[in-house]
């Protein structure tokens, strides 16, 4: 199930949060996974780090709920430009 759905340049994108923790780090980092909603061969996807971290995955995902659709759109626009 998709966490968020946003539109950008006449295309619908699904966004999912991913928690990542490197071996030498104590905190979890937020990574956003973007993929187009289409199921055809032209489907695009990428991941982008987001400046958010927490000491547990659940705390990170709770913080991620506060990210606005506008902020998600900005990450998407920056990556696509």
Order of alpha helices (4+ residues) and beta strands (2+ residues): beta-beta-beta-beta-alpha-alpha
